[in-house]
C-alpha cells in the first residue's frame, strides 16, 4: 500500500518537474527556428 502510494507521489513530482522543463525547451525551440 505504502509502496504504491510512494510510487504514485514520485510519478506526480516527476511530472511536475518534467512538464515545465519540456515547455521551456519547446519555447526555446520555437525561438531558435
N, CA, C, O and CB atoms as a CASP TS submission, in Angstrom:
PFRMAT TS
TARGET T0000
AUTHOR 0000-0000-0000
METHOD Language model
MODEL 1
PARENT N/A
ATOM      1  N   UNK     1       0.834  -1.201   0.000  1.00  0.00           N
ATOM      2  CA  UNK     1       0.000   0.000   0.000  1.00  0.00           C
ATOM      3  C   UNK     1       0.870   1.253   0.000  1.00  0.00           C
ATOM      4  O   UNK     1       0.705   2.146  -0.830  1.00  0.00           O
ATOM      5  CB  UNK     1      -0.944   0.005   1.217  1.00  0.00           C
ATOM      6  N   UNK     2       1.792   1.293   0.946  1.00  0.00           N
ATOM      7  CA  UNK     2       2.653   2.466   1.053  1.00  0.00           C
ATOM      8  C   UNK     2       3.574   2.571  -0.162  1.00  0.00           C
ATOM      9  O   UNK     2       3.888   3.668  -0.623  1.00  0.00           O
ATOM     10  CB  UNK     2       3.481   2.408   2.348  1.00  0.00           C
ATOM     11  N   UNK     3       4.004   1.404  -0.677  1.00  0.00           N
ATOM     12  CA  UNK     3       4.912   1.402  -1.819  1.00  0.00           C
ATOM     13  C   UNK     3       4.231   1.981  -3.057  1.00  0.00           C
ATOM     14  O   UNK     3       4.830   2.776  -3.781  1.00  0.00           O
ATOM     15  CB  UNK     3       5.408  -0.021  -2.104  1.00  0.00           C
ATOM     16  N   UNK     4       2.991   1.590  -3.299  1.00  0.00           N
ATOM     17  CA  UNK     4       2.280   2.089  -4.471  1.00  0.00           C
ATOM     18  C   UNK     4       2.002   3.587  -4.324  1.00  0.00           C
ATOM     19  O   UNK     4       2.060   4.330  -5.304  1.00  0.00           O
ATOM     20  CB  UNK     4       0.959   1.311  -4.677  1.00  0.00           C
ATOM     21  N   UNK     5       1.701   4.028  -3.101  1.00  0.00           N
ATOM     22  CA  UNK     5       1.451   5.457  -2.882  1.00  0.00           C
ATOM     23  C   UNK     5       2.725   6.265  -3.111  1.00  0.00           C
ATOM     24  O   UNK     5       2.694   7.343  -3.705  1.00  0.00           O
ATOM     25  CB  UNK     5       0.914   5.702  -1.456  1.00  0.00           C
ATOM     26  N   UNK     6       3.852   5.723  -2.627  1.00  0.00           N
ATOM     27  CA  UNK     6       5.124   6.416  -2.830  1.00  0.00           C
ATOM     28  C   UNK     6       5.459   6.500  -4.306  1.00  0.00           C
ATOM     29  O   UNK     6       5.948   7.526  -4.779  1.00  0.00           O
ATOM     30  CB  UNK     6       6.251   5.710  -2.074  1.00  0.00           C
ATOM     31  N   UNK     7       5.196   5.419  -5.040  1.00  0.00           N
ATOM     32  CA  UNK     7       5.468   5.411  -6.469  1.00  0.00           C
ATOM     33  C   UNK     7       4.573   6.438  -7.183  1.00  0.00           C
ATOM     34  O   UNK     7       5.009   7.121  -8.109  1.00  0.00           O
ATOM     35  CB  UNK     7       5.249   3.993  -7.054  1.00  0.00           C
ATOM     36  N   UNK     8       3.314   6.530  -6.731  1.00  0.00           N
ATOM     37  CA  UNK     8       2.381   7.481  -7.330  1.00  0.00           C
ATOM     38  C   UNK     8       2.840   8.915  -7.064  1.00  0.00           C
ATOM     39  O   UNK     8       2.813   9.752  -7.966  1.00  0.00           O
ATOM     40  CB  UNK     8       0.956   7.261  -6.781  1.00  0.00           C
ATOM     41  N   UNK     9       3.259   9.201  -5.832  1.00  0.00           N
ATOM     42  CA  UNK     9       3.717  10.538  -5.484  1.00  0.00           C
ATOM     43  C   UNK     9       4.995  10.883  -6.247  1.00  0.00           C
ATOM     44  O   UNK     9       5.182  12.025  -6.669  1.00  0.00           O
ATOM     45  CB  UNK     9       3.951  10.647  -3.969  1.00  0.00           C
ATOM     46  N   UNK    10       5.866   9.903  -6.420  1.00  0.00           N
ATOM     47  CA  UNK    10       7.102  10.144  -7.160  1.00  0.00           C
ATOM     48  C   UNK    10       6.797  10.459  -8.613  1.00  0.00           C
ATOM     49  O   UNK    10       7.416  11.344  -9.203  1.00  0.00           O
ATOM     50  CB  UNK    10       8.037   8.932  -7.065  1.00  0.00           C
ATOM     51  N   UNK    11       5.840   9.735  -9.193  1.00  0.00           N
ATOM     52  CA  UNK    11       5.469   9.978 -10.575  1.00  0.00           C
ATOM     53  C   UNK    11       4.873  11.369 -10.726  1.00  0.00           C
ATOM     54  O   UNK    11       5.149  12.056 -11.709  1.00  0.00           O
ATOM     55  CB  UNK    11       4.482   8.917 -11.063  1.00  0.00           C
ATOM     56  N   UNK    12       4.054  11.795  -9.761  1.00  0.00           N
ATOM     57  CA  UNK    12       3.455  13.128  -9.818  1.00  0.00           C
ATOM     58  C   UNK    12       4.530  14.199  -9.745  1.00  0.00           C
ATOM     59  O   UNK    12       4.499  15.154 -10.521  1.00  0.00           O
ATOM     60  CB  UNK    12       2.441  13.317  -8.681  1.00  0.00           C
ATOM     61  N   UNK    13       5.482  14.059  -8.825  1.00  0.00           N
ATOM     62  CA  UNK    13       6.521  15.064  -8.676  1.00  0.00           C
ATOM     63  C   UNK    13       7.426  15.092  -9.909  1.00  0.00           C
ATOM     64  O   UNK    13       7.880  16.160 -10.321  1.00  0.00           O
ATOM     65  CB  UNK    13       7.345  14.795  -7.412  1.00  0.00           C
ATOM     66  N   UNK    14       7.689  13.922 -10.498  1.00  0.00           N
ATOM     67  CA  UNK    14       8.498  13.881 -11.704  1.00  0.00           C
ATOM     68  C   UNK    14       7.791  14.601 -12.845  1.00  0.00           C
ATOM     69  O   UNK    14       8.432  15.304 -13.626  1.00  0.00           O
ATOM     70  CB  UNK    14       8.806  12.434 -12.094  1.00  0.00           C
ATOM     71  N   UNK    15       6.476  14.431 -12.948  1.00  0.00           N
ATOM     72  CA  UNK    15       5.726  15.113 -13.997  1.00  0.00           C
ATOM     73  C   UNK    15       5.713  16.613 -13.754  1.00  0.00           C
ATOM     74  O   UNK    15       5.803  17.394 -14.701  1.00  0.00           O
ATOM     75  CB  UNK    15       4.294  14.576 -14.074  1.00  0.00           C
ATOM     76  N   UNK    16       5.602  17.028 -12.487  1.00  0.00           N
ATOM     77  CA  UNK    16       5.603  18.459 -12.174  1.00  0.00           C
ATOM     78  C   UNK    16       6.944  19.084 -12.521  1.00  0.00           C
ATOM     79  O   UNK    16       7.006  20.267 -12.858  1.00  0.00           O
ATOM     80  CB  UNK    16       5.282  18.689 -10.691  1.00  0.00           C
ATOM     81  N   UNK    17       8.017  18.309 -12.443  1.00  0.00           N
ATOM     82  CA  UNK    17       9.335  18.830 -12.811  1.00  0.00           C
ATOM     83  C   UNK    17       9.514  18.788 -14.323  1.00  0.00           C
ATOM     84  O   UNK    17      10.050  19.727 -14.912  1.00  0.00           O
ATOM     85  CB  UNK    17      10.453  18.025 -12.117  1.00  0.00           C
ATOM     86  N   UNK    18       9.068  17.699 -14.956  1.00  0.00           N
ATOM     87  CA  UNK    18       9.369  17.467 -16.367  1.00  0.00           C
ATOM     88  C   UNK    18       8.516  18.326 -17.286  1.00  0.00           C
ATOM     89  O   UNK    18       9.004  18.798 -18.313  1.00  0.00           O
ATOM     90  CB  UNK    18       9.171  16.007 -16.707  1.00  0.00           C
ATOM     91  N   UNK    19       7.251  18.539 -16.939  1.00  0.00           N
ATOM     92  CA  UNK    19       6.348  19.279 -17.829  1.00  0.00           C
ATOM     93  C   UNK    19       6.796  20.727 -18.032  1.00  0.00           C
ATOM     94  O   UNK    19       6.882  21.153 -19.184  1.00  0.00           O
ATOM     95  CB  UNK    19       4.928  19.254 -17.270  1.00  0.00           C
ATOM     96  N   UNK    20       7.088  21.516 -16.988  1.00  0.00           N
ATOM     97  CA  UNK    20       7.572  22.878 -17.233  1.00  0.00           C
ATOM     98  C   UNK    20       8.899  22.887 -17.998  1.00  0.00           C
ATOM     99  O   UNK    20       9.141  23.774 -18.816  1.00  0.00           O
ATOM    100  CB  UNK    20       7.735  23.620 -15.908  1.00  0.00           C
ATOM    101  N   UNK    21       9.752  21.902 -17.732  1.00  0.00           N
ATOM    102  CA  UNK    21      11.034  21.836 -18.432  1.00  0.00           C
ATOM    103  C   UNK    21      10.830  21.621 -19.928  1.00  0.00           C
ATOM    104  O   UNK    21      11.498  22.256 -20.745  1.00  0.00           O
ATOM    105  CB  UNK    21      11.903  20.715 -17.852  1.00  0.00           C
ATOM    106  N   UNK    22       9.916  20.732 -20.288  1.00  0.00           N
ATOM    107  CA  UNK    22       9.655  20.471 -21.701  1.00  0.00           C
ATOM    108  C   UNK    22       8.977  21.676 -22.342  1.00  0.00           C
ATOM    109  O   UNK    22       9.200  21.951 -23.521  1.00  0.00           O
ATOM    110  CB  UNK    22       8.783  19.210 -21.870  1.00  0.00           C
ATOM    111  N   UNK    23       8.154  22.396 -21.586  1.00  0.00           N
ATOM    112  CA  UNK    23       7.533  23.612 -22.123  1.00  0.00           C
ATOM    113  C   UNK    23       8.582  24.672 -22.410  1.00  0.00           C
ATOM    114  O   UNK    23       8.531  25.339 -23.444  1.00  0.00           O
ATOM    115  CB  UNK    23       6.484  24.162 -21.145  1.00  0.00           C
ATOM    116  N   UNK    24       9.536  24.830 -21.497  1.00  0.00           N
ATOM    117  CA  UNK    24      10.619  25.797 -21.706  1.00  0.00           C
ATOM    118  C   UNK    24      11.455  25.388 -22.907  1.00  0.00           C
ATOM    119  O   UNK    24      11.844  26.230 -23.716  1.00  0.00           O
ATOM    120  CB  UNK    24      11.509  25.911 -20.446  1.00  0.00           C
ATOM    121  N   UNK    25      11.730  24.096 -23.022  1.00  0.00           N
ATOM    122  CA  UNK    25      12.504  23.595 -24.151  1.00  0.00           C
ATOM    123  C   UNK    25      11.752  23.838 -25.463  1.00  0.00           C
ATOM    124  O   UNK    25      12.360  24.154 -26.486  1.00  0.00           O
ATOM    125  CB  UNK    25      12.806  22.093 -23.972  1.00  0.00           C
ATOM    126  N   UNK    26      10.436  23.690 -25.423  1.00  0.00           N
ATOM    127  CA  UNK    26       9.609  23.921 -26.612  1.00  0.00           C
ATOM    128  C   UNK    26       9.644  25.397 -26.999  1.00  0.00           C
ATOM    129  O   UNK    26       9.692  25.729 -28.184  1.00  0.00           O
ATOM    130  CB  UNK    26       8.150  23.466 -26.362  1.00  0.00           C
ATOM    131  N   UNK    27       9.621  26.287 -25.999  1.00  0.00           N
ATOM    132  CA  UNK    27       9.699  27.720 -26.286  1.00  0.00           C
ATOM    133  C   UNK    27      11.050  28.058 -26.908  1.00  0.00           C
ATOM    134  O   UNK    27      11.119  28.837 -27.859  1.00  0.00           O
ATOM    135  CB  UNK    27       9.476  28.549 -25.001  1.00  0.00           C
ATOM    136  N   UNK    28      12.107  27.485 -26.384  1.00  0.00           N
ATOM    137  CA  UNK    28      13.432  27.732 -26.945  1.00  0.00           C
ATOM    138  C   UNK    28      13.517  27.239 -28.382  1.00  0.00           C
ATOM    139  O   UNK    28      14.127  27.882 -29.236  1.00  0.00           O
ATOM    140  CB  UNK    28      14.506  27.056 -26.094  1.00  0.00           C
ATOM    141  N   UNK    29      12.897  26.087 -28.639  1.00  0.00           N
ATOM    142  CA  UNK    29      12.911  25.545 -29.997  1.00  0.00           C
ATOM    143  C   UNK    29      12.177  26.484 -30.951  1.00  0.00           C
ATOM    144  O   UNK    29      12.640  26.722 -32.067  1.00  0.00           O
ATOM    145  CB  UNK    29      12.271  24.141 -30.027  1.00  0.00           C
ATOM    146  N   UNK    30      11.040  27.015 -30.519  1.00  0.00           N
ATOM    147  CA  UNK    30      10.295  27.950 -31.358  1.00  0.00           C
ATOM    148  C   UNK    30      11.100  29.230 -31.583  1.00  0.00           C
ATOM    149  O   UNK    30      11.055  29.819 -32.662  1.00  0.00           O
ATOM    150  CB  UNK    30       8.933  28.280 -30.717  1.00  0.00           C
ATOM    151  N   UNK    31      11.837  29.654 -30.554  1.00  0.00           N
ATOM    152  CA  UNK    31      12.607  30.891 -30.676  1.00  0.00           C
ATOM    153  C   UNK    31      13.758  30.731 -31.658  1.00  0.00           C
ATOM    154  O   UNK    31      14.064  31.651 -32.416  1.00  0.00           O
ATOM    155  CB  UNK    31      13.142  31.321 -29.312  1.00  0.00           C
ATOM    156  N   UNK    32      14.394  29.569 -31.645  1.00  0.00           N
ATOM    157  CA  UNK    32      15.585  29.381 -32.474  1.00  0.00           C
ATOM    158  C   UNK    32      15.268  29.054 -33.922  1.00  0.00           C
ATOM    159  O   UNK    32      16.134  29.174 -34.789  1.00  0.00           O
ATOM    160  CB  UNK    32      16.431  28.293 -31.900  1.00  0.00           C
ATOM    161  N   UNK    33      14.024  28.637 -34.196  1.00  0.00           N
ATOM    162  CA  UNK    33      13.684  28.295 -35.586  1.00  0.00           C
ATOM    163  C   UNK    33      13.532  29.577 -36.405  1.00  0.00           C
ATOM    164  O   UNK    33      13.248  29.516 -37.601  1.00  0.00           O
ATOM    165  CB  UNK    33      12.371  27.445 -35.650  1.00  0.00           C
TER
END
